[in-house]
Amino acid sequence: SFAYCTIKDRLPQILTRVIDTLHRHKNEFFEEHGEKGVEAEKRAISFLSKLRNELQTDKPVTPLEDELPDAALWNQYLDYQRNLPNGNGEPSWFQSPWLYVECYMYRRIHAALVQNPPIDNFDVFKEGKAQNFFESQEAVISLCTYFQELLKNINDLDEKQLQEELFKLLQVSLWGNKCDLSFSAGEDSSQKTSPLQSLENLLPYILVNDMEKVWSLLVNAKKNRTEISNVRVDIILDNAGFELVSDLVLADFLLSSKLADEVYFHGKSIPWYVSDTTKHDFNWTVKQLGSANHMWMSRCGINWEGNLKKGVWIFLDHMFWTLPHDFSSMSEVAPDLYSELQKSNLLLFKGDLNYRKLTGDRKWEYTVPFHQALNKFHPAPLCSLRTLKSDTQVGLKPGQGEQIQASESEWMVSGKYGVVQFDAGL
């Protein structure tokens, strides 16, 4: 299965890169922290080498031993896996749900650093994220330029034109999800060309296209808003780099077109899945744009810093996003987050991992309705913007999946296809 190849090849590759990254920063740790830094680096590397060995030799998954606030939840989840009626007792790396062990690996990488101060705040994926951003410069410039030109006459656009622009930016945000470093095991995956030029050609690759539903939800919310009720959109982020910029442009468009009054961004509280967005990545990206020596890039960055200061953009992180749980257990495991999401008019879930957690990462029949696969997860109307990089997909028309499968056996995992999949909730 694709899961097997991921655990066998991709995860050890990612661990090797992490070890290599720590090794290359040895001098920097020494300059900053003296011998203590070097000792910490050695301990972290030995912890990670042990982890890689456990993975490659299919050892049982062990409980977490750190004191972090989420450790108890992880260990309870391990007990739950041990006691599954159809399980084989002791979960191991190759005898467990893929989603669980993959998340577990990233949590153990985090533990390797957290347990080894003074390098406990070091993000082993930071360089890769920055590199992805810089190597996507041309695409960022063309997107910012397009958007700033659009803003000049945004107030003169009629409803049809506004809808067209929303659809364009939703697609840019969707295809921005191709830039994923955990998928390429850290190899270059930057966006080299202007994403706007290829939208026409990419349209046939959107297997489920519910953009009309997103549009009518936003337009109705705008019409029904009152003095005291703001229209709120939440974006559950995926990757930093170009994808994040495409999400920020979409968010700015929602405000500038008055389709939304406030946008909440949800990121990861720890480094996750190589290129996922943390608070540091989010702030860093806005600053990079603001200080860029390109007029339209810096205009975007400065405006976005203004949105954050004014409180119309809010960044939140919550440890639930880095737990192994499906979203259907959020109301139970993280009731505070669930009730936060209930305040939203629309939730936009970015990327493949969020899709896997929305649908419980199961081998569904392709035609199972999205609503059913969500398994009662309905805090608010939601939409998934996802390029396919794992073998779970629901909500297709009869025969649609089989037809593509006949000519492209890798269609579910290549990142070539995407969905804009909406669920109105209850």
Secondary structure, DSSP 8 states (H G I E B T S, - for coil): -HHHHIIIIIHHHHHHHHHHHHHHTHHHHHHHHTHHHHHHHHHHHHHHHHHHHHHHTT-B-----S--TTHHHHHHHHHHHHT-TTS-SS-BTTSS-HHHHHHHHHHHHHHHHHTSTTSTT--TTHHHHHHHHHHTHHHHHHHHHHHHHHHHTGGG--HHHHHHHHHHHHHHHHHGGG--TTTTTTS-----S-TTTTHHHHGGGEEEE-HHHHHHHHHHHHHH--SS---EEEEE--BSTHHHHHHHHHHHHHHHTTS-SEEEEEEBSS--TTTB-BHHHHHHHHHHHHT-SSHHHHHHHHHHHHHHHHTSEEEEE-GGGGSS--GGGHHHH-HHHHHHHTT-SEEEEEHHHHHHHHTTT----TTS-HHHHTTT--SS-EEEEEE--SS------TTHHHHHHHH-TTTTTSS--EEEEEE---
